[in-house]
Every structure is written in C-alpha cells, then in structure tokens.
Amino acid sequence: MRAAEAELRTFSNQDCEKLFAALRGERHIALAVSGGSDSMALLRLADQWSQKSLKISVLTVDHGLRPEAVGEARQVAEWCAALALAHHTLRWEGAKPKTGLQAKARIARYDLMSDWCSANSVNILLTGHTMDDQAETVLMRQARTDTPESLAGIWETTVWGGVKLYRPLLGQSREGLRAFLKSLGQRWIDDPSNEDVRFERIRVRRAMAQETGTDQRKMELAEIADKAGRAARALASATELWIGGQLTSYPEGFGSIPRAGFCELDPGLQRRVLQQLLQIYGAGNRVEPGELDHLGKWIMSQELSRRTLGGAVLACRQAKVLVGREWGRILPVATVVPDSGEVLWDGRFLVQAPPKAKIVPVGSLQGVARREDIPSFVQQSLPAALLGDGAVVIPHLGLGSGVSAKFMRYLR
C-alpha cells in the first residue's frame, strides 16, 4: 500500500467478522495493549467487531523499565474508559536483568498476562502482531535456520501458561492499521525502544525500510512464513499421531516408546518426537536441533545406557526407551503448599496436601525404600510431602496418607 493510499482506511463489519471468526462463542476475551499503533488498532477493531456482545478486558504491562510507562498505561486506561472497556495495568516487579533484557521482558509480559487470564477465567488473549512483525521475524530467522518450525515465524495461535494466544492481524500491514486509526481520529503512543538499534529487530526493521519494494518484500516473507507454517503443522500432526500411537505414559511421570519403531522414523520426525517427549517429561524447555540429532543417533545405536537432556533422563533398554525427569535439575528449594491446599509442583504434578507442607523430590531424601516396578531415576523425581509434624508422605510409593499427586502433562 503506497503512502498516499494509506492516509485513511476503514474496516467494514464483514472485514472484522473475518478477522475475529475464531472467537465466535467466546464470552470474555483479553487484549494485550501497550498503546502502540498495532495494539491500538487491535483494540478498536475488536471493539467494532464485538458491538459490546462479549466482555473485553484490556491488559497493559508496565515493565518498570521507563518512567514514562506509568503515564502510558494511564493513557491507555483513559482510551479504554472512553470506549467503556475494562482496563488493567499489570506490573513487572523486582530486579531487572542486565542481559537479554528484551527476551526476558517478553517472558515476564506473557507470564503476567496469562496469569491474569487464568485467574479471571479468560481462555484467549489477543495480541497485535502484524505482517511487518512477521516479515522481520522470518528475515531474522533465515540467517540462522531453515527448519519449517522456525521459518513459520509468528504463529497465528499458540499457548502460553495454559492460555491461548491469538494474533488476528498477521495479514495486516502496520501502515494500513495506522491509516485505520487516523480515520477514527485515534491517537497512539510511539515507544522509544522501537528506535533502539541495540535490538536486532530494530536493525532489521530499518534495513528493510531502506530497500526498494519494501511492501512486496514483506508480503514475500509473510508467504514464506505461511508455507513454512503449513509444513510445520503437518509435521506436528505426524508427530502427535506417532506419539499418540506409540507412547505409553505412566502416572508416576515417565513414559516409554518402542526403540525399533523410533529407529524407523526419518531423522526430522525423530527430532520432533524427542522434542515433544522432553517437553512432556523434562523441564519443558526447547532443545537445540543439533542436540536432538545426537540423541537420535544414540538411540539408534546398540548402547544400553542413559543420557540426560533438557532436564530429562533417557534410558535405552533393548526394546524400549524410557523418558523421565532428571531430579537433580528440579529446583532445590522446597515448594510450600498454599492455604488452598493445592500446588502444581515442578510443572508436572498437581499436589494436594495440608497447607504449609513442603514438597521436595524423593531423591533429596535419605533411606527411602525402592519401588522395584519403576526405574530408580523416576522414583527420585517423584514428589514427597514433608508435613509440619515431621511425617513424610510419598503418594506414589504408598508411604503415609493425606496427600495426593497427579501427573498433569500427558496421560493416555
């Protein structure tokens, strides 16, 4: 879209219906709104689409990094009040990291918003990512990798902390959305960090702006993301299908797959199966593709041994591979059960125990008898409750009573 054509733009109700079709049937949604042009366009489009037929909560995160942020959040609140929309400012408290600030601020932002959504029974959080964001992401990733998952860039839907993230504006240009805001007389806030060339994204954005045919280039990159996304979804479907048919998952928080069946998979699918298993039974973090390739080759060898990766232990037996949590990677600080009597421990087990009980891994205790029908590394990673009277309760080992622990990540 040329600048002269982008001075004013409108979205019809039919346009809005297409943008927000995935939200039909929702009663309460949340919007991530910083006050920038992208998120303000999201706010105005969502409000136009909803026609007040559902509840919209607007969330603004104050990272505590700039003194202006307080006033910016207040300004967003005023714009929301004028539209009769509920607004909430969420603050990132505590000391801020000295390195990797942008990435860590992003994690904190999504943690705060997803926690708010969970506490308020909101299933979907919308963000204002645009075609420009998609093009920048793909361009940055092209320099590092060619995997479909990476080149897919920003996915339209993902999940964070159990809350669905939905990005309806990925097909819209920033220029066009600003033209829409101008047509409404709606102002927005320009974040000075968007000019900070210390950040890779800003350097890429500036470089793209200097190219000829920038709009065409953005559309080409968005098309790359779309094609890669389709390929990635197909691979994800194949991975889920294989795991769904081959994985046996146990309530003690470990699983097993047939070794021969795994060896028959092509390397790309092996990598994805391993990544999924590590997310289910390990620390829940992503692992570098090269590390997964090495792990796949090890499984295909004749070794009968153990390896650790991603907070998980993998044990190769003759006919199967066992995967469970690496207990030494579990946070050493005991988890205290809150007054509700329920806590998600190590992101894996939902533990119900008396308030103030302390939850620790069995491996940190001395003199616990072995349960012979599960691997020793699995037993070490199980939750144990230390009660106020000195009693130790380990539900999976039948030791003590009054405490339950249910594995929450994956059970067939």
Sequence and secondary structure as in RCSB ss.txt:
>XXXX:A:sequence
MRAAEAELRTFSNQDCEKLFAALRGERHIALAVSGGSDSMALLRLADQWSQKSLKISVLTVDHGLRPEAVGEARQ
VAEWCAALALAHHTLRWEGAKPKTGLQAKARIARYDLMSDWCSANSVNILLTGHTMDDQAETVLMRQARTDTPES
LAGIWETTVWGGVKLYRPLLGQSREGLRAFLKSLGQRWIDDPSNEDVRFERIRVRRAMAQETGTDQRKMELAEIA
DKAGRAARALASATELWIGGQLTSYPEGFGSIPRAGFCELDPGLQRRVLQQLLQIYGAGNRVEPGELDHLGKWIM
SQELSRRTLGGAVLACRQAKVLVGREWGRILPVATVVPDSGEVLWDGRFLVQAPPKAKIVPVGSLQGVARREDIP
SFVQQSLPAALLGDGAVVIPHLGLGSGVSAKFMRYLR
>XXXX:A:secstr
  GGGGS     HHHHHHHTGGGTT SEEEEE  SSHHHHHHHHHHHHHHTTSSEEEEEEEE SS THHHHHHHH
HHHHHHHTT EEEEEE  S   SSSHHHHHHHHHHHHHHHHHHHTT  EEE    HHHHHHHHHHHHTT   HHH
HT S SEEEETTEEEE TTTTS HHHHHHHHHHHT      GGGG TTSHHHHHHHHHHTSTTHHHHHHHHHHHH
HHHHHHHHHHHHHHHHHHHHH EEETTTEEEEEHHHHHTS HHHHHHHHHHHHHHHSSS    HHHHHHHHHHHH
SS   EEEETTEEEEE SSEEEEEE GGGS SS EE  TTSEEEETTTEEEE  TT EEEEGGGSSS    TTS 
HHHHHTSEEEE TTS EEBGGGTBSSS EEEE S   
